[in-house]
Amino acid sequence: MILPTLTLLAVATGSTAFTTSPTAASSHRTPTTLNAVSKKDVYQITLLPGDGIGPEIMTATKDVLAALTKRCGFQLEMKEALIGGAAIDAVNDPFPDESLQQCLSSDAVLLSCIGGYKWDGNPRELRPETGLLKMRKEMGLFANLRPAKVLDQLIDASTLKREVVEGVDVMCVRELTGDVYFGTPKGIDIVDGTFIVCCAYIVCLVLLDLFECL
């Protein structure tokens, strides 16, 4: 998840441009108008390595953060928690309440990735993705920030032409707690003998000028 990563960078620079979930604010903080964590010497960080290459990604991330904290003069107290397939294997719950409470009491949360073929045959309540949806809902993680920026040094490595990708620098905002993820059932219709479940949901579209040049 990129949101917690950006939060850590904001903490390091004293910026309030990015923030964690409003429900994650604890009593010892002095929130700003954007509800970002206040500047301090030590921050509590929950790590969610997850599944697959998740632990490997988290290990590399910790090395980067160690260099960042040394340069910027603050500390991160990191503690791991379970989510996804790893949580299912350990406690038969894709996102146990212990993990949720630890996340809510932290200044920021770093999530690697979840899921894998091993758990694809599980019932819905025991799938890794169910844990991710619970995390989004309970912590109010309503948006996913997905930056797309082309570095000059890598332009020629793209499969697209230079004149198409040169100078691209956009941010896509994806809504996470509406749409079909958390749609409210409104009934079941029968169309030509087929049962169709009807839901009420919100759809957000972001139109980018980028596609005008494709």
N, C-alpha and C positions, 0 to 999 in steps of 0.2 A: 504494500500500500504506500502510495507516495505521500499522502497527507501527513502521517506521522513524521516522515523524513523531513518534509518541509518545515514542520513544527520545530524539529530539533535545530534546524538551521536558523529559524527565526529566534529561537531562544539564545543561540550563540551570538547573534549579532544585535540582540536587543530590539529586534523588529516585532511588530504585531500584525504583520501582513497575513500570517497564516495562524490557524488555531486548532486546538483539539476539540473534541466533542464537548458541548456545553454541559452534558451530564457528567463529564469526567472531572469537572472542577472540584477540588477538595477544599476543606474549610481553611487551610493554612495559606491559600493564595489570595492575592489582591487582584481580581480580574480587571482588565481594561474594558473599553467599550466593545472590543471584539472578543472578549473573554479569553484572551491568550494568557498563558501562564506568566506570572511575574518573574522578573529577573532575580536569580539567586545563584549561590555557589555550587549547589548539588541538586540534581534532578533525578527523580525516580522514573525509570524506564522499564516497561514490560516488554519482553521479547517473546514473540510467537514464531518459532522456527517452522512449525508445520510439518509438511511431508515432502517426499521426493528430494529435490535439490535444495529445499528450504533451509535445512541446517547448514549446508555449505554456503548459501547466500548470506545467512546470518553471521557466520564466522568472518566472512570478508567484510561485512558491514561493520562489525565490531572493531576490526582493525582500522577502518577509515575513521570511525568515531573516536577511537583512542588518539589518533593524530590530531583530529579537530579539537578535542578537549584540551590537549596539551598546548596547542597553539593559542587557543582563545581563553584559557585560564578558568575553566570550570570543570566539574566532575559529573559523571553519569553513574548512578547506581543501578545496574541492570539485573533483572531477575526474569527467568524464563517461566512460561506457562504453557499449558496444553491447548491445542485446537486441532480440528480436522481429524484425519485418520490416526494420527499419533494419539490423540485424546480418546478416540474410539477403542483403540487397542489397549490403552492403559486403564481407562475407567468406564468404558462403554457409553460415552457421551461426547458428541463432536465439539461441544464448547461448555465444559462444566462450570457450575456457578463459582467455583474457586477461581477459575481463570477470569471470569467476568468481573468479579469483585476486585481482583488484582489490577485489571486494566482500568477500572473506574477510579481507583485510588492512585494511579500513576499520573505523571506529568505528560507522558506520551507513550504510544504503543507502536512497536515495529513488527509488522507481519510479513513473513516471507511468502510462502505459497502453500496451498492445501490440495488434497485430492490425489487420486491414483486409481489404476485399474483394480487394485486389491479390494476396494470398497464399493465398486460400481454396482454389485449385486445386492447390496444392503437395502433394507427398507428405508423409506425416505427419512425417518427420524434418526437413522444411524448412518447417514451419509455425511462426508466432510463438508459439503456445501451448506448443509443445514446449520452447521456451527457458524459458518461465515454469515449467513443471513441473520442468525440470532445476535451475533456481535454487532452488525449494522443497526438492527432494530433497537437493541437495548442501550447502545451507546450514542444513538442519534447520528450515525455516520452517513449523512444524507448525500454526500457528493464525492466523486472520485476525480482527481485532477490528473489529466494525462497530457503532459507536454510533448510537443513534437518540434524539435529544433535541429536544423542541419548544420553540422560543423564544416567549415571550409575544407578542412583536411580530409574529410570523408565523402565529399561530393562525388568524386569519381568512382566510389565504391557502390553507389546507388544504382539500381537497375533503371531508374528514371533519368531522363536527360538533364544535363546541368541547368539548362534554362528553365526547367520545370521546378526543380527542388532548391535552387540557389536562393538563399535569403529566407527560407521558410522558418517561421518562428510562431507557432500557435499553441494555444492551451485549450484542450477539449474538456468540458465539464460534464461528467456523466452522473445522472441522478440514480441513487441506489436504494431508496426506501419506498418507492412507489411502483408504478407500472405493474407488470404481471408478477413480480416477486412477492408483493404483499397485497395483491388484488382481493377485494371483498367479493365473495360469491354472491351472485344475484339470481341464481336459479339455473335450471337445466332445460334447454330447448331440444326438441327432436326435429331434425331436418333431414328429409329423405331417409328416415330410418337410422340416422346417426345421432348419438347423444352429444350435445355441445354444451360445455360449462361456460356460463356467462359471468364475467367479472367486470367490476368498475375499477378503472385504474387511470393513472396519469401518465401521459407521454410527453416528454420534453424533447424538442429538436433544436439543435444548434447548427445554423447554417454558416459555413466558413467561406470567405472569399477565395481561399486557397483553391477550391475546385473549379474556379472559373478558368484557370490556366491549364487544366488537364484535358 
